[in-house]
Amino acid sequence: MSADIVMYSTRFCPYCVRARGLLDSKRVSYTDIAVDGAPELRHEMMERSGRHTVPQIWIGGRHVGGYDDLALLERQGRLDELLSQAS
């Protein structure tokens, strides 16, 4: 399964680590944009999402939100469907 997934994150944020773990468990490839020490990328993330916290995740061009939102999709059984539609 592969999908067009973009995640803005920092290296050590525990929610970013969890989001990577969940996406890795789904065996999907994703673009991980590190905003550590890159204020221009963090600004880009904030402009795109309207949020200032990491991670911020898009699947197939749809803004999913952060890790809590991603985990909720998984608990609801909707994440696999979203990933398959985005591929």
BANUZA-66980 format. One record per residue: x negated, y negated, z negated of N, C-alpha, C, O in turn; residue in three letters; residue number from 1. Coordinates in nm, 3 decimals. Layout:
BEGIN
> n_c1 / n_c2 / n_c3 / ca_c1 / ca_c2 / ca_c3 / c_c1 / c_c2 / c_c3 / o_c1 / o_c2 / o_c3 / residu / num
> X / Y / Z / X / Y / Z / X / Y / Z / X / Y / Z / ALA / NUM;
...
! end
This chain:
BEGIN
> n_c1 / n_c2 / n_c3 / ca_c1 / ca_c2 / ca_c3 / c_c1 / c_c2 / c_c3 / o_c1 / o_c2 / o_c3 / residu / num
> -0.085 / 0.117 / 0.000 / 0.000 / 0.000 / 0.000 / -0.090 / -0.123 / 0.000 / -0.181 / -0.134 / -0.082 / MET / 1;
> -0.065 / -0.215 / 0.089 / -0.140 / -0.341 / 0.089 / -0.042 / -0.455 / 0.107 / 0.064 / -0.438 / 0.167 / SER / 2;
> -0.078 / -0.568 / 0.055 / 0.012 / -0.683 / 0.062 / -0.070 / -0.809 / 0.066 / -0.187 / -0.810 / 0.028 / ALA / 3;
> -0.009 / -0.916 / 0.114 / -0.073 / -1.047 / 0.113 / -0.053 / -1.105 / -0.025 / 0.052 / -1.162 / -0.055 / ASP / 4;
> -0.154 / -1.090 / -0.109 / -0.145 / -1.133 / -0.249 / -0.258 / -1.230 / -0.278 / -0.373 / -1.204 / -0.245 / ILE / 5;
> -0.223 / -1.341 / -0.341 / -0.322 / -1.441 / -0.382 / -0.302 / -1.467 / -0.531 / -0.190 / -1.485 / -0.577 / VAL / 6;
> -0.413 / -1.467 / -0.604 / -0.407 / -1.496 / -0.747 / -0.515 / -1.597 / -0.781 / -0.633 / -1.577 / -0.751 / MET / 7;
> -0.475 / -1.705 / -0.844 / -0.570 / -1.801 / -0.902 / -0.594 / -1.756 / -1.045 / -0.499 / -1.728 / -1.119 / TYR / 8;
> -0.720 / -1.748 / -1.084 / -0.750 / -1.694 / -1.217 / -0.881 / -1.749 / -1.270 / -0.954 / -1.820 / -1.202 / SER / 9;
> -0.908 / -1.712 / -1.395 / -1.041 / -1.733 / -1.452 / -1.095 / -1.596 / -1.489 / -1.020 / -1.499 / -1.500 / THR / 10;
> -1.224 / -1.588 / -1.506 / -1.289 / -1.460 / -1.529 / -1.246 / -1.391 / -1.658 / -1.225 / -1.270 / -1.659 / ARG / 11;
> -1.233 / -1.467 / -1.765 / -1.215 / -1.405 / -1.896 / -1.078 / -1.424 / -1.959 / -1.055 / -1.377 / -2.070 / PHE / 12;
> -0.989 / -1.490 / -1.893 / -0.852 / -1.507 / -1.944 / -0.789 / -1.369 / -1.960 / -0.785 / -1.292 / -1.864 / CYS / 13;
> -0.738 / -1.336 / -2.080 / -0.680 / -1.203 / -2.100 / -0.560 / -1.174 / -2.010 / -0.540 / -1.059 / -1.971 / PRO / 14;
> -0.482 / -1.274 / -1.977 / -0.369 / -1.253 / -1.887 / -0.416 / -1.229 / -1.744 / -0.354 / -1.152 / -1.671 / TYR / 15;
> -0.525 / -1.293 / -1.705 / -0.583 / -1.268 / -1.573 / -0.636 / -1.125 / -1.564 / -0.616 / -1.057 / -1.464 / CYS / 16;
> -0.702 / -1.081 / -1.670 / -0.755 / -0.944 / -1.674 / -0.639 / -0.845 / -1.663 / -0.649 / -0.746 / -1.590 / VAL / 17;
> -0.529 / -0.870 / -1.733 / -0.412 / -0.781 / -1.726 / -0.349 / -0.783 / -1.587 / -0.308 / -0.678 / -1.536 / ARG / 18;
> -0.341 / -0.900 / -1.527 / -0.283 / -0.909 / -1.392 / -0.369 / -0.831 / -1.293 / -0.316 / -0.757 / -1.209 / ALA / 19;
> -0.501 / -0.846 / -1.302 / -0.590 / -0.768 / -1.214 / -0.569 / -0.619 / -1.237 / -0.563 / -0.542 / -1.141 / ARG / 20;
> -0.558 / -0.578 / -1.363 / -0.538 / -0.438 / -1.394 / -0.410 / -0.383 / -1.334 / -0.409 / -0.272 / -1.280 / GLY / 21;
> -0.301 / -0.460 / -1.344 / -0.174 / -0.416 / -1.289 / -0.181 / -0.407 / -1.137 / -0.136 / -0.308 / -1.078 / LEU / 22;
> -0.238 / -0.508 / -1.073 / -0.251 / -0.505 / -0.927 / -0.344 / -0.392 / -0.883 / -0.317 / -0.325 / -0.783 / LEU / 23;
> -0.452 / -0.371 / -0.956 / -0.544 / -0.262 / -0.923 / -0.474 / -0.127 / -0.936 / -0.497 / -0.036 / -0.856 / ASP / 24;
> -0.389 / -0.112 / -1.037 / -0.317 / 0.015 / -1.057 / -0.220 / 0.042 / -0.941 / -0.186 / 0.157 / -0.915 / SER / 25;
> -0.177 / -0.064 / -0.873 / -0.089 / -0.050 / -0.757 / -0.168 / -0.025 / -0.629 / -0.110 / -0.003 / -0.522 / LYS / 26;
> -0.300 / -0.029 / -0.640 / -0.389 / -0.005 / -0.525 / -0.361 / -0.100 / -0.410 / -0.357 / -0.060 / -0.293 / ARG / 27;
> -0.343 / -0.226 / -0.445 / -0.324 / -0.329 / -0.344 / -0.449 / -0.417 / -0.340 / -0.518 / -0.434 / -0.441 / VAL / 28;
> -0.475 / -0.471 / -0.225 / -0.585 / -0.567 / -0.216 / -0.527 / -0.706 / -0.238 / -0.412 / -0.734 / -0.203 / SER / 29;
> -0.608 / -0.792 / -0.296 / -0.562 / -0.927 / -0.324 / -0.681 / -1.022 / -0.321 / -0.795 / -0.982 / -0.341 / TYR / 30;
> -0.651 / -1.147 / -0.295 / -0.752 / -1.251 / -0.299 / -0.747 / -1.314 / -0.436 / -0.644 / -1.367 / -0.478 / THR / 31;
> -0.859 / -1.309 / -0.506 / -0.868 / -1.364 / -0.641 / -0.950 / -1.493 / -0.633 / -1.071 / -1.489 / -0.612 / ASP / 32;
> -0.884 / -1.604 / -0.650 / -0.949 / -1.735 / -0.641 / -0.986 / -1.781 / -0.781 / -0.899 / -1.816 / -0.861 / ILE / 33;
> -1.115 / -1.779 / -0.811 / -1.163 / -1.817 / -0.944 / -1.164 / -1.968 / -0.958 / -1.224 / -2.039 / -0.877 / ALA / 34;
> -1.098 / -2.017 / -1.061 / -1.094 / -2.161 / -1.084 / -1.188 / -2.204 / -1.196 / -1.193 / -2.321 / -1.231 / VAL / 35;
> -1.264 / -2.107 / -1.252 / -1.364 / -2.141 / -1.355 / -1.463 / -2.243 / -1.297 / -1.526 / -2.215 / -1.195 / ASP / 36;
> -1.476 / -2.354 / -1.358 / -1.575 / -2.453 / -1.314 / -1.549 / -2.509 / -1.175 / -1.639 / -2.564 / -1.113 / GLY / 37;
> -1.428 / -2.495 / -1.125 / -1.393 / -2.546 / -0.992 / -1.266 / -2.630 / -1.003 / -1.157 / -2.584 / -0.969 / ALA / 38;
> -1.280 / -2.754 / -1.051 / -1.161 / -2.837 / -1.073 / -1.078 / -2.857 / -0.947 / -0.956 / -2.872 / -0.955 / PRO / 39;
> -1.142 / -2.859 / -0.829 / -1.066 / -2.878 / -0.706 / -0.975 / -2.758 / -0.679 / -0.864 / -2.776 / -0.628 / GLU / 40;
> -1.019 / -2.636 / -0.713 / -0.935 / -2.518 / -0.694 / -0.823 / -2.513 / -0.798 / -0.711 / -2.472 / -0.767 / LEU / 41;
> -0.853 / -2.553 / -0.920 / -0.749 / -2.559 / -1.023 / -0.643 / -2.661 / -0.982 / -0.523 / -2.637 / -0.999 / ARG / 42;
> -0.686 / -2.775 / -0.928 / -0.592 / -2.877 / -0.881 / -0.506 / -2.820 / -0.767 / -0.385 / -2.842 / -0.764 / HIS / 43;
> -0.569 / -2.749 / -0.675 / -0.496 / -2.685 / -0.565 / -0.389 / -2.589 / -0.620 / -0.276 / -2.588 / -0.572 / GLU / 44;
> -0.427 / -2.509 / -0.720 / -0.334 / -2.416 / -0.782 / -0.217 / -2.491 / -0.845 / -0.102 / -2.452 / -0.828 / MET / 45;
> -0.247 / -2.598 / -0.916 / -0.142 / -2.676 / -0.982 / -0.049 / -2.741 / -0.880 / 0.072 / -2.747 / -0.901 / MET / 46;
> -0.104 / -2.788 / -0.770 / -0.022 / -2.849 / -0.665 / 0.072 / -2.744 / -0.603 / 0.189 / -2.771 / -0.579 / GLU / 47;
> 0.019 / -2.624 / -0.579 / 0.098 / -2.518 / -0.516 / 0.204 / -2.462 / -0.609 / 0.316 / -2.434 / -0.566 / ARG / 48;
> 0.171 / -2.446 / -0.737 / 0.260 / -2.376 / -0.829 / 0.342 / -2.467 / -0.919 / 0.449 / -2.428 / -0.967 / SER / 49;
> 0.293 / -2.589 / -0.942 / 0.358 / -2.676 / -1.038 / 0.326 / -2.637 / -1.182 / 0.385 / -2.690 / -1.276 / GLY / 50;
> 0.232 / -2.546 / -1.199 / 0.193 / -2.498 / -1.331 / 0.043 / -2.518 / -1.350 / -0.032 / -2.530 / -1.253 / ARG / 51;
> -0.001 / -2.523 / -1.476 / -0.142 / -2.546 / -1.503 / -0.213 / -2.427 / -1.567 / -0.333 / -2.431 / -1.590 / HIS / 52;
> -0.138 / -2.321 / -1.596 / -0.197 / -2.204 / -1.661 / -0.235 / -2.098 / -1.558 / -0.180 / -2.092 / -1.448 / THR / 53;
> -0.330 / -2.014 / -1.596 / -0.370 / -1.902 / -1.511 / -0.327 / -1.773 / -1.578 / -0.317 / -1.767 / -1.700 / VAL / 54;
> -0.303 / -1.670 / -1.499 / -0.309 / -1.667 / -1.354 / -0.181 / -1.723 / -1.292 / -0.077 / -1.733 / -1.356 / PRO / 55;
> -0.193 / -1.759 / -1.167 / -0.077 / -1.792 / -1.084 / -0.086 / -1.700 / -0.962 / -0.191 / -1.692 / -0.898 / GLN / 56;
> 0.023 / -1.632 / -0.931 / 0.021 / -1.523 / -0.835 / 0.127 / -1.545 / -0.726 / 0.240 / -1.583 / -0.755 / ILE / 57;
> 0.086 / -1.521 / -0.602 / 0.176 / -1.524 / -0.487 / 0.173 / -1.387 / -0.421 / 0.066 / -1.327 / -0.406 / TRP / 58;
> 0.288 / -1.338 / -0.383 / 0.298 / -1.213 / -0.308 / 0.377 / -1.242 / -0.182 / 0.493 / -1.283 / -0.188 / ILE / 59;
> 0.312 / -1.221 / -0.067 / 0.379 / -1.248 / 0.060 / 0.424 / -1.392 / 0.074 / 0.529 / -1.419 / 0.133 / GLY / 60;
> 0.348 / -1.485 / 0.019 / 0.382 / -1.626 / 0.027 / 0.482 / -1.672 / -0.078 / 0.509 / -1.791 / -0.088 / GLY / 61;
> 0.537 / -1.579 / -0.156 / 0.634 / -1.613 / -0.261 / 0.560 / -1.630 / -0.394 / 0.485 / -1.541 / -0.435 / ARG / 62;
> 0.582 / -1.742 / -0.460 / 0.520 / -1.765 / -0.590 / 0.592 / -1.679 / -0.692 / 0.711 / -1.699 / -0.720 / HIS / 63;
> 0.519 / -1.583 / -0.749 / 0.574 / -1.493 / -0.848 / 0.565 / -1.555 / -0.987 / 0.654 / -1.537 / -1.070 / VAL / 64;
> 0.458 / -1.629 / -1.012 / 0.435 / -1.689 / -1.143 / 0.308 / -1.634 / -1.204 / 0.211 / -1.607 / -1.134 / GLY / 65;
> 0.309 / -1.616 / -1.336 / 0.193 / -1.567 / -1.407 / 0.204 / -1.418 / -1.439 / 0.287 / -1.347 / -1.383 / GLY / 66;
> 0.117 / -1.374 / -1.529 / 0.116 / -1.232 / -1.564 / 0.249 / -1.186 / -1.623 / 0.298 / -1.079 / -1.587 / TYR / 67;
> 0.307 / -1.264 / -1.712 / 0.434 / -1.223 / -1.773 / 0.541 / -1.200 / -1.666 / 0.620 / -1.107 / -1.676 / ASP / 68;
> 0.542 / -1.284 / -1.565 / 0.639 / -1.270 / -1.456 / 0.611 / -1.145 / -1.374 / 0.703 / -1.073 / -1.335 / ASP / 69;
> 0.483 / -1.119 / -1.348 / 0.443 / -1.000 / -1.274 / 0.480 / -0.873 / -1.351 / 0.534 / -0.779 / -1.293 / LEU / 70;
> 0.452 / -0.872 / -1.482 / 0.485 / -0.757 / -1.566 / 0.636 / -0.736 / -1.573 / 0.682 / -0.622 / -1.576 / ALA / 71;
> 0.713 / -0.843 / -1.576 / 0.859 / -0.831 / -1.578 / 0.908 / -0.765 / -1.450 / 0.995 / -0.677 / -1.454 / LEU / 72;
> 0.853 / -0.806 / -1.336 / 0.890 / -0.741 / -1.210 / 0.861 / -0.592 / -1.216 / 0.941 / -0.511 / -1.168 / LEU / 73;
> 0.749 / -0.555 / -1.273 / 0.713 / -0.414 / -1.286 / 0.812 / -0.340 / -1.377 / 0.858 / -0.231 / -1.342 / GLU / 74;
> 0.845 / -0.398 / -1.492 / 0.940 / -0.335 / -1.584 / 1.079 / -0.320 / -1.522 / 1.150 / -0.223 / -1.550 / ARG / 75;
> 1.116 / -0.415 / -1.438 / 1.246 / -0.409 / -1.372 / 1.247 / -0.315 / -1.252 / 1.352 / -0.290 / -1.192 / GLN / 76;
> 1.129 / -0.262 / -1.216 / 1.120 / -0.173 / -1.101 / 1.125 / -0.246 / -0.968 / 1.154 / -0.185 / -0.865 / GLY / 77;
> 1.096 / -0.376 / -0.970 / 1.106 / -0.458 / -0.848 / 0.972 / -0.488 / -0.785 / 0.967 / -0.533 / -0.671 / ARG / 78;
> 0.861 / -0.464 / -0.857 / 0.729 / -0.502 / -0.806 / 0.691 / -0.422 / -0.683 / 0.643 / -0.480 / -0.585 / LEU / 79;
> 0.711 / -0.290 / -0.685 / 0.672 / -0.208 / -0.570 / 0.747 / -0.252 / -0.444 / 0.689 / -0.256 / -0.335 / ASP / 80;
> 0.875 / -0.284 / -0.459 / 0.955 / -0.329 / -0.345 / 0.900 / -0.460 / -0.289 / 0.888 / -0.476 / -0.167 / GLU / 81;
> 0.868 / -0.552 / -0.377 / 0.813 / -0.681 / -0.335 / 0.679 / -0.660 / -0.263 / 0.654 / -0.722 / -0.160 / LEU / 82;
> 0.595 / -0.573 / -0.318 / 0.465 / -0.546 / -0.255 / 0.484 / -0.482 / -0.119 / 0.411 / -0.516 / -0.025 / LEU / 83;
> 0.578 / -0.390 / -0.105 / 0.597 / -0.323 / 0.023 / 0.656 / -0.418 / 0.128 / 0.624 / -0.407 / 0.246 / SER / 84;
> 0.740 / -0.511 / 0.086 / 0.796 / -0.608 / 0.178 / 0.691 / -0.707 / 0.227 / 0.700 / -0.759 / 0.338 / GLN / 85;
> 0.593 / -0.732 / 0.143 / 0.491 / -0.832 / 0.177 / 0.383 / -0.774 / 0.267 / 0.308 / -0.850 / 0.329 / ALA / 86;
> 0.373 / -0.643 / 0.276 / 0.264 / -0.583 / 0.355 / 0.286 / -0.594 / 0.502 / 0.204 / -0.549 / 0.581 / SER / 87;
! end
